[in-house]
Amino acid sequence: MTRSFAFLLAALLAGARAVAADTPAAADEATRTAVQRFRAATDPAEARRAFDDLRARSTSSPHAALACGVLAAPPGSVVADRGVAIECLQRGAQAGLPEAQHRLALVLLDEPGGARRAEAEQLLAQAARELPESVYLLAKLRAARAADPDAATRSTIEQAAKAGYAPAQRELAGLSLRDGRRDEASAWLEKAAAQGDAESTFERAMLLAADGRESDVPQVVELLARASAQGSARAQYALGVRYLNADGVRRDSAQAADLFRRAAAAGLPDAQYAVGHVIADGLGTAADDALAPDLILPSLRPYRTRADVGTWVRDATVVPFLEDRLARHRYVAIGEFHVFGADADLPVMRRTVELAREHGLILHLHGDADAVERVFRQDPQARILWAHSGFTEPAVVGEMLRRHRNLWCDLAFRSDPATGGKVRPEWRALFAAHPDRFMVGTDTFTPERWLYVGEHADWAREWLADLPPALAERIAWRNGDALFAAVVRSRS
C-alpha cells in the first residue's frame, strides 16, 4: 500500500467510523425496541442484555443483524467485538441490505495491510446500487490507485458533489478554496449545509468570519450555533471561544465551558486544552459543581500555568490566587500540589496549610515523607491525601499510616501493587492492616489522560478482584466516599 493510499484510507475510515457509531433505522418493532433499550441503558450489563437480544434475533432478522453489527463495530462501544460485528454484518449483507454491505466493507477495509480490500470493494460495488456514500468511497479507493491519483480523485469528488453527496460537496469546496475560487467554495458549502452537513455549516461560518466584516458577525454566530447543535465539535469550540470573549454574543462563561466540554468529549485537542483553562480559572469547576454537586468534588490546584509546578511554593503571588478562588468558589481540597522536604516549611506552603484549616479542606500532597511530616507538625489536625502513596516503598507507606491517623493514600499512577491481576504480598498486607486508608486514583492531570481512564479501570478491577470483596470495595470507592463526604458535611 502506498503512503498516499494509506493516508486516504485512514481519512475515509475516520469519517466512516463517526457515521457507523449511529445505529441504523430498524425495519421491525422487535429490533427497534432492542436498539432503544441499548441506547437507554444506564449500565454496561443492561446494554449487554439488549445487545444479546439483537444478536439472538440476527439469525432470522437482517435488520437485527445490521443493528448488531453496527453496535459491535466501533472500538469504543461497550459491546465492541470485531468478530461479532463481521459475523452480524455478513448476515445483513447476504440478505441484500445495502447498509450492511457498506458497513461490512468499512470493517474489512480496516484489516491490517489491506488484506481484505478486494472483498470490501466487491461489497461496496453491491451497495453502490442504492447508497451514494458507497459510490463515493469505492470511486475514491479506485482513484487512489490510478496513474494520476490527484486528478482521478478530484474527478471522483466532482461527480459525487454534482450528484448531491454532501461530504463530496464539502471536500470540493476545500479544493476550490485552495485554488483561490472562494465564491465557488462558498456555493458548494451552502449546498452541503442545506442537507444538514454540520461541518459544512461550520466551514461556511469560518469562511464568512475570515472576511472580517462586522455586519457578518450575527450570521457567523447563527451558523456556528446551528453547526454546534448538529454536533460539530469544531463549531462547539469556536462558539465557546466567542462566549468566553464576548465576541458577537453576550459573555457567558458557563455556556463557554459547556461547549468546550462537548467538543473535548468528541476528541478535539483545542477544546481539551480550553477545558483545562476554564477549570484552572474556576469557571469549569464551578459549572460542574452546579450541574452535579453529588458527583463532582472540586479541588483547587495552586497552579496558574504548568510552569507553576516547580515554582509555586516560592511564588508569593500564589497566596492571593488561592485566597481569591476560595472566596468565590466551593472546594473540598487544595491540590494536587508538589512539595518536597524543607520546602514544606516555606511561607507559601505554610499559608496553604492555614487556608486548608480555615476552609476545612483536604490537602492533596504530592511529595516525600519528609514534606508530609512537616505539614503535620504545622497542623496536627490536617487531613492529607498522599498522592501516589508518595511513590515510595510499602514499608515507608505503612510506617507513615501508623504515625498519622489523618493520612490517606491514593494509588494513582502506581502499577507496583499488583502484577498479572494478583496483588503483591507486601501490598496485600498493607491493605489488610489499613483497610480504610487507601483509594484507587487515575491521575487525570491533563486532558489526554482521560483517554486511559477506561483502560486503568479495567486494570484496577482485575487486581481488586484478588482481594476480599469488602476490602476491594473500600479501596475502590468507599474510602474515598467516606473521606470526602465528611468534608462536604462539615461545610454544609
C-alpha positions in Angstrom: 0.0 0.0 0.0 1.4 3.4 -1.0 1.8 6.1 1.7 -0.8 8.3 -0.1 -3.3 5.5 -0.4 -2.8 4.6 3.3 -3.4 8.2 4.3 -6.5 8.4 2.1 -7.9 5.2 3.6 -7.2 6.4 7.1 -9.1 9.6 6.4 -12.0 7.7 4.8 -12.3 5.3 7.8 -12.1 8.1 10.3 -15.2 9.7 8.8 -16.9 6.4 8.3 -16.4 5.4 11.9 -18.3 8.5 13.0 -21.2 7.5 10.8 -21.0 3.9 12.0 -21.4 5.0 15.6 -25.1 5.7 14.9 -27.5 2.8 15.0 -29.4 2.4 11.7 -33.2 2.6 11.5 -34.7 -0.8 12.1 -37.4 -2.3 10.0 -39.3 -4.3 12.6 -40.7 -3.5 16.0 -38.6 -6.0 18.0 -35.4 -4.7 16.6 -36.4 -1.1 17.2 -37.2 -2.0 20.8 -33.9 -3.7 21.4 -32.0 -0.8 19.9 -33.9 1.7 22.0 -33.1 -0.4 25.1 -29.4 -0.4 24.2 -29.4 3.4 23.7 -31.3 4.0 27.0 -29.1 1.6 29.1 -27.6 3.2 32.2 -25.0 0.4 32.8 -22.9 -2.0 30.7 -24.9 -5.1 31.9 -28.2 -3.6 30.8 -26.6 -2.6 27.4 -25.2 -6.2 27.0 -28.6 -7.7 27.6 -30.2 -5.6 24.9 -27.3 -6.4 22.6 -27.6 -10.1 23.3 -31.3 -9.9 22.3 -30.3 -8.3 19.0 -27.7 -10.9 18.4 -30.1 -13.8 19.1 -32.5 -12.3 16.5 -29.8 -11.6 14.0 -30.1 -15.2 12.6 -33.7 -14.5 11.5 -33.8 -10.7 11.0 -31.5 -9.0 8.6 -32.2 -5.6 10.3 -31.3 -7.1 13.7 -28.1 -8.4 12.2 -27.3 -4.9 10.8 -28.0 -3.3 14.1 -26.0 -5.9 16.0 -23.0 -5.3 13.6 -23.2 -1.5 13.9 -23.2 -1.6 17.7 -20.3 -4.1 17.9 -18.1 -2.4 15.3 -16.8 0.8 17.0 -13.8 0.1 19.2 -15.2 2.3 22.0 -18.5 0.6 22.2 -19.4 -1.2 25.5 -20.1 -4.3 23.3 -17.2 -3.9 20.9 -16.3 -7.2 19.3 -14.8 -7.1 15.8 -15.6 -10.8 15.1 -19.2 -10.4 16.2 -19.5 -7.3 14.1 -18.3 -9.1 11.0 -20.5 -12.1 11.6 -23.6 -10.0 12.0 -22.9 -7.6 9.2 -22.3 -10.6 6.9 -25.8 -11.9 7.6 -27.3 -8.5 6.8 -25.1 -8.2 3.7 -26.0 -11.7 2.4 -29.7 -10.8 2.9 -29.1 -7.9 0.5 -29.2 -4.9 2.8 -27.0 -2.2 1.2 -26.2 -0.5 4.5 -24.9 -3.8 5.9 -22.8 -4.3 2.8 -21.4 -0.8 3.1 -20.6 -1.1 6.9 -19.1 -4.5 6.5 -16.8 -3.1 3.8 -15.7 -0.4 6.3 -14.8 -3.0 8.8 -12.9 -5.1 6.3 -11.0 -2.1 4.9 -9.6 -1.7 8.4 -7.8 -5.1 8.2 -4.0 -4.8 8.6 -2.2 -4.5 5.3 -5.3 -4.2 3.3 -5.7 -8.0 3.4 -9.5 -7.9 2.6 -9.6 -4.8 0.4 -10.8 -6.7 -2.7 -13.6 -8.2 -0.7 -14.5 -4.8 0.7 -14.6 -3.3 -2.8 -17.0 -6.0 -4.0 -19.3 -5.2 -1.2 -19.2 -1.5 -1.9 -20.0 -2.3 -5.6 -23.1 -4.1 -4.4 -24.2 -1.3 -2.0 -23.4 1.4 -4.6 -26.6 0.5 -6.5 -28.5 2.3 -3.8 -26.1 4.2 -1.5 -24.3 7.3 -2.7 -21.7 7.0 0.1 -20.7 3.6 -1.3 -20.4 5.1 -4.8 -18.1 7.8 -3.4 -15.9 5.5 -1.2 -15.5 3.0 -4.0 -14.5 5.6 -6.5 -12.0 7.2 -4.2 -10.4 3.8 -3.4 -10.0 3.2 -7.1 -8.9 6.7 -7.9 -6.1 6.4 -5.4 -4.6 3.6 -7.5 -4.9 5.5 -10.8 -1.9 6.6 -12.8 -2.7 10.2 -11.8 -4.4 9.8 -8.4 -4.8 13.5 -7.7 -6.7 14.1 -11.0 -8.7 10.9 -10.6 -9.6 11.7 -7.1 -10.8 15.3 -8.0 -12.9 13.9 -10.8 -14.5 11.5 -8.4 -15.2 14.2 -5.9 -16.7 16.5 -8.6 -19.0 13.7 -9.8 -20.2 12.9 -6.3 -20.7 16.6 -5.5 -22.8 17.2 -8.6 -24.8 14.1 -7.7 -25.7 15.8 -4.4 -23.4 13.9 -1.9 -22.8 16.4 0.9 -19.3 15.2 2.1 -18.1 15.4 -1.5 -19.5 18.9 -1.8 -17.7 19.9 1.3 -14.4 18.3 0.1 -14.8 20.0 -3.3 -15.3 23.3 -1.5 -11.9 22.8 0.2 -10.2 22.1 -3.1 -11.9 25.2 -4.7 -10.8 27.4 -1.8 -7.2 26.0 -2.1 -7.2 27.1 -5.8 -8.4 30.6 -4.9 -12.0 30.1 -6.1 -13.8 31.5 -3.0 -17.2 32.0 -4.4 -17.3 28.5 -5.8 -16.2 27.1 -2.5 -19.0 29.1 -0.7 -21.6 27.8 -3.1 -20.6 24.1 -2.5 -20.6 24.6 1.2 -24.1 26.2 1.1 -25.3 23.2 -0.9 -23.9 20.7 1.6 -25.1 22.7 4.6 -28.6 22.8 3.2 -28.5 19.0 3.5 -27.8 19.2 7.2 -24.0 18.6 7.0 -22.7 20.1 10.2 -19.1 20.5 9.1 -20.1 22.4 6.0 -22.2 24.8 8.1 -19.2 25.3 10.3 -16.9 26.0 7.4 -19.4 28.4 5.9 -19.2 30.3 9.2 -15.4 30.3 9.2 -15.3 31.5 5.5 -17.7 34.3 6.4 -15.7 35.3 9.5 -12.5 35.4 7.6 -13.8 38.3 5.6 -13.7 40.4 8.8 -16.9 42.3 8.2 -18.7 43.4 11.4 -22.0 43.2 9.6 -21.5 39.4 9.1 -21.0 38.6 12.8 -24.7 37.8 13.6 -24.8 35.4 10.7 -21.5 33.8 11.7 -22.8 33.2 15.2 -26.1 31.8 13.8 -24.2 29.4 11.6 -21.9 28.3 14.5 -24.9 27.7 16.7 -26.6 25.6 14.1 -23.5 23.6 13.4 -22.9 23.2 17.1 -26.4 21.9 17.6 -25.9 19.4 14.7 -22.8 18.0 16.6 -19.8 19.7 15.0 -17.0 19.7 17.7 -15.2 22.5 15.8 -18.3 24.7 15.8 -18.8 24.0 19.5 -15.2 25.1 20.3 -15.4 28.2 18.1 -18.8 29.2 19.6 -17.4 28.6 23.1 -14.5 31.0 22.4 -17.0 33.7 21.3 -19.0 33.2 24.6 -15.8 33.4 26.6 -14.6 36.6 24.9 -18.0 38.3 24.3 -17.3 38.2 20.6 -20.6 38.8 18.9 -22.5 37.4 21.8 -23.0 38.3 25.5 -20.3 36.9 27.7 -21.4 33.6 29.2 -18.6 31.6 30.9 -20.8 28.7 31.9 -22.1 28.3 28.3 -18.4 28.5 27.0 -17.4 25.8 29.5 -20.3 23.6 28.4 -19.4 24.0 24.7 -15.7 23.3 25.4 -16.7 20.1 27.2 -18.9 18.8 24.4 -16.1 19.5 21.9 -13.5 17.9 24.2 -15.6 14.8 24.6 -15.6 14.5 20.8 -11.8 14.4 20.9 -10.9 17.9 19.7 -7.5 18.8 21.2 -8.1 22.6 21.2 -11.2 22.1 23.2 -9.5 19.7 25.6 -6.9 22.4 26.2 -9.6 25.0 26.7 -11.4 22.9 29.3 -8.2 22.8 31.3 -8.0 26.6 31.2 -11.6 27.2 32.3 -11.1 24.8 35.1 -7.9 26.5 36.2 -9.8 29.8 36.2 -12.6 28.3 38.4 -15.1 28.5 35.6 -15.4 24.9 34.7 -15.2 23.6 38.2 -17.9 25.9 39.4 -20.1 24.9 36.4 -19.5 21.2 37.1 -20.3 21.6 40.8 -23.6 23.4 40.0 -24.6 20.8 37.5 -23.8 17.7 39.6 -22.9 18.5 43.2 -23.4 14.9 44.2 -20.9 13.7 41.6 -18.3 16.5 41.2 -15.9 17.3 44.1 -13.9 20.4 43.1 -10.3 20.6 44.1 -8.1 23.8 43.8 -4.6 23.4 42.5 -2.2 26.3 43.3 -1.1 26.5 39.7 -2.0 29.1 37.1 0.2 27.5 34.4 2.1 24.3 34.0 5.3 26.2 34.9 4.0 26.8 38.4 4.5 23.1 39.3 8.2 23.7 40.1 8.0 27.3 41.4 4.7 27.8 43.2 6.0 27.2 46.7 8.4 30.1 46.3 5.9 32.4 44.5 4.1 34.8 46.8 1.5 35.6 44.2 0.1 32.1 44.6 -1.4 33.1 48.0 -3.8 35.8 46.8 -4.7 33.4 43.9 -5.7 30.7 46.3 -7.5 33.2 48.6 -9.5 34.7 45.7 -10.6 31.3 44.4 -11.5 30.1 47.8 -13.6 33.2 48.4 -15.5 32.8 45.2 -15.9 29.0 44.7 -16.7 25.9 46.6 -13.9 23.2 47.0 -13.3 20.1 49.0 -9.5 20.1 48.7 -6.4 22.0 47.8 -4.2 20.1 45.4 -2.8 18.1 43.9 0.3 20.2 44.6 4.0 19.2 44.5 6.2 19.9 47.6 9.3 18.1 48.9 11.4 18.2 52.1 12.1 21.5 53.7 10.1 23.4 51.0 7.0 22.4 53.0 8.1 24.9 55.7 8.3 27.9 53.2 5.8 30.7 53.8 3.6 29.9 50.7 3.2 26.3 51.8 2.5 27.4 55.4 -0.2 29.7 54.3 -1.7 26.9 52.1 -1.9 24.7 55.2 -3.6 27.5 57.1 -6.1 28.0 54.2 -6.9 24.3 54.3 -7.5 24.5 58.0 -9.6 27.7 57.7 -11.8 26.3 55.0 -11.9 22.7 56.3 -10.2 21.3 53.2 -8.1 18.2 52.5 -4.5 18.7 51.3 -3.8 16.6 48.3 0.0 16.4 48.6 2.4 15.1 46.0 5.7 14.8 47.9 8.0 12.8 50.1 7.5 11.6 53.6 9.6 14.5 55.0 7.2 17.0 53.5 4.2 15.1 54.9 5.8 15.1 58.4 6.5 18.9 58.2 2.9 19.6 57.3 1.6 17.6 60.2 4.0 19.4 62.6 2.4 22.7 61.3 -1.1 21.4 61.8 -1.5 18.0 63.6 -5.2 18.0 62.6 -4.6 18.4 58.9 -6.1 15.9 56.6 -3.7 14.8 53.9 -4.3 12.6 50.9 -0.9 11.4 49.9 -0.8 11.4 46.1 0.6 8.2 44.6 1.3 6.9 48.1 4.4 9.0 48.0 5.9 7.0 45.1 7.7 5.2 47.9 8.0 1.6 49.1 5.2 -0.1 51.0 7.2 -0.2 54.3 7.5 3.6 54.3 3.8 4.0 53.5 2.9 1.6 56.3 5.0 3.4 58.8 3.5 6.8 57.8 0.0 5.5 58.1 0.8 4.1 61.6 2.1 7.5 62.7 -0.7 9.7 61.3 -4.3 8.8 61.6 -5.3 11.7 59.3 -3.2 10.4 56.4 -4.8 8.7 53.4 -3.1 7.3 50.3 -4.2 7.2 46.7 -2.8 4.6 44.3 -2.8 6.8 41.1 -0.1 6.2 38.6 1.2 3.1 40.5 1.5 -0.2 38.9 3.5 -1.9 41.6 0.7 -3.0 43.9 -0.2 -5.8 41.6 1.1 -7.9 38.7 -0.8 -10.2 36.4 -4.0 -9.4 38.2 -2.6 -10.6 41.6 -1.9 -8.2 44.5 1.7 -8.4 45.7 2.1 -9.8 49.2 3.6 -6.7 50.7 0.7 -4.5 49.4 -1.9 -7.1 50.4 -0.6 -7.0 54.0 -0.6 -3.2 53.9 -4.2 -3.0 52.6 -5.3 -5.5 55.3 -3.6 -3.5 58.0 -5.1 -0.2 56.9 -8.4 -1.1 55.1 -9.8 2.4 55.4 -6.8 4.4 54.2 -6.3 3.6 50.6 -8.2 4.5 47.4 -7.9 4.0 43.7 -6.9 7.0 41.6 -6.5 7.8 37.9 -4.3 10.9 37.9 -6.1 12.8 35.1 -3.7 15.7 35.4 -4.0 16.6 31.7 -7.0 16.2 29.3 -5.4 13.4 27.2 -5.2 11.3 30.3 -8.9 10.8 30.2 -8.4 8.6 27.2 -6.8 6.0 29.5 -9.5 6.0 32.3 -11.3 3.0 30.9 -8.1 1.0 30.5 -7.0 1.9 34.0 -10.4 1.0 35.4 -10.2 -2.4 33.8 -6.7 -3.0 35.3 -7.8 -1.9 38.7 -10.9 -4.1 38.7 -8.7 -7.0 37.8 -6.4 -6.8 40.8 -9.2 -5.6 43.2 -10.9 -8.9 42.4 -8.0 -10.7 44.0 -8.8 -9.1 47.4 -11.7 -10.0 49.8 -14.8 -8.3 48.4 -15.3 -6.0 51.4 -11.7 -4.8 51.3 -11.8 -4.3 47.5 -15.0 -2.3 47.7 -13.4 0.0 50.3 -10.3 0.7 48.2 -12.4 1.0 45.0 -14.8 3.7 46.3 -16.0 3.5 49.9 -12.9 5.1 51.4 -12.9 8.0 49.1 -16.6 8.4 49.6 -16.2 8.5 53.3 -13.3 10.9 53.3 -14.9 13.5 51.0 -18.4 13.0 52.4 -17.0 14.1 55.8 -15.6 17.3 54.2 -18.9 18.0 52.4 -20.9 17.5 55.6 -18.5 19.8 57.6 -19.0 22.6 55.0 -22.8 22.2 54.7 
